[in-house]
Amino acid sequence: MSIDKDKIKHVAKLARISLDEKKTDSLTKDLSSIFKFIEKLNELNTKNIEPLTSILNEPLRSRTDEINDGKIKDQILENSPKKNEEFFIVPKVVD
Amino acid sequence: MTDITKKSLAQIVKAIKGKEISSTEVTAAFIKNIEKSKKLNAFITTCSDEAMKNAKEFDKNQKLDSLLPGVPIAVKDLFCTKSIKTTAGSKMLENFIPTYESTITKNLWSEGAFLLGKLNCDEYAMGSSNETSFYGNVINPIADQTVPGGSSGGSASALVADLTPATIGTDTGGSIRQPASFTGTVGLKPTYGLCSRWGIVAFASSLDQAGPMTKTVEDCALMLEAMATFDKKDSTSIKKKKENYFKNLKDDIKGIKIGIPKEYRVDNMPKEIEILWENGKKILKDAGAKIVDISLNHTKYALPAYYIVAPAEASSNLARYDGIKYGYRSSKGSNLIEMYENTRSEGFGDEVKRRILIGTYVLSSGYYDAYYLKAQKVRKLIKEDFDESFKNVDAILTPSTPSSAFKIGEKKDDPISMYLNDIFTVPANLAGIPAISIPSGKDKKDFPLGLQLIGKPLDEQKLLNIALAIEKRSGFKQSLKRWWEN
């Protein structure tokens, strides 16, 4: 799999990271060598191997669905870079 | 009393319990060292005033029946600490002040310890040299212009420079063990699920695990005992009886079987690492252990599989940094999407971007089976290799790293050569099993080298016991001439 600039631009778009030309170039170079390294896995036949889904020997626990906190609006808003007393503020999304 | 900051954690605890020294005296001594050691850049935030206040409070009404009474402890800046800035080494969280406390730090404080400061680390724990931190390089006290390893580089540097009696780090692919090896200290990555991940800034959730970093194996047992609890707030936390690692520590390892995996003898392995490994075998044999050759067939695929799984999970975890709920927000952009893109472009450093892009790519439509699924299959094979080996041996001995500490800048421009640092440490993360690095020798530059012991799930006690046997017999000594002090 070769990585070209268009692919990097596409993935950056998906990841919501803006890149200038220079950064796109250097990331294209880095990711090409990293994927070459990763693709060593292709020499291994894994056709009948079950993928690992959990590293624990026990199943994940589920908890009872009950409210044990709440009324922490102020704490939740506290670290927001832009807010008012009730809400997070985002740039306008509808005209 | 001689310089208290040079003592082990267990010795400090003993001195406080025996009322030979007060918490205030201990804390003041560490703060004095911290103030003289700014050159190391080990701290992102110091909490000297709060620590002194806590120490005085402790001394007024000494409660001594806990594991860490009156002990000041600095922690990696990846653990959320209530009302104390927590940056994860990133510009993104430069002004983030958690409104809650991580379970692990809470556990330390409920055993009588209190916070001394927050330690530098690679950005979001992504790095092996502490060079990706937004807050600058950390210097390894063993030599100027040398990296302390990473990502828990500030933790390792602060520990060996006597700026904290013990510390905690996190280990996703080697981030505790590699810096421990580079600084001549002890570092343990516990079994996945033994220490709660709640309140730790997430990197790769199926691999992340917190663990102790200490000057001695005994201290490591003491810290682990304080840290490991069942936590219902972490759905992967293992429910089990609390163990007395400290009290049950003993170096009697007669009859224990140690596996030597031939696949860890990598190409171009430096002679010094070979000698270190041979010496480790000899030490354990002399202590009564049996050495067995074993094979971990899929070892060479561990690092490539890791560089799919870890970035994939990171790209999902780091999707939360959107400039809205908390963290940095760019002032540029005329709509929501542009605000997201600029925030993430300006807030994340190069290595974090690299990994988010790798992760986004391997999870993107049409590529999932070829990369992520493939990697999880390989991960299964790696785990089965270990399961099979542990039918015949109690633990596995390997070097911790393929080299000693390197120079700042030496590997910065070559991601692959940086990633290769973790070649011996990554398999234990992929398999979720415990592993410890013990300082065991030095290279010709007089830089420390570590040996790694890998154990069965939840077999930390045995690992610590074997580690103690190595520590007692290796003759490793390090005395640093505090050259970095002003």
Interface residues (C-beta under 8 A of the other chain):
Chain A: K7 I8 V11 A12 L14 A15 R16 I17 S18 L19 K23 L27 D30 L31 S33 I34 F35 F37 I38 E39 K40 L41 N42 L44 T46 I49 E50 P51 L52 T53 I55 L56 N57 E58 L60 R61 R63 I72 Q75 I76 E78 N79 S80 P81 K82 F88 V90 P91 K92 V93
Chain B: N95 F96 I97 T99 Y100 Y192 G193 S206 K232 S235 T236 I238 H298 K300 Y301 L303 P304 A305 Y307 I308 S315 D322 G323 I324 K325 Y326 G327 Y328 R329 G333 S334 N335 L336 I337 E338 M339 Y340 E341 N342 R344 S345 F348 K353 R354 I356 L357 I358 T360 Y361 S364 Y371 L373 K374 A375 Q376 K377 V378 R379 K380 L381 K383 P415 I416 Y419 A431 G432 P457
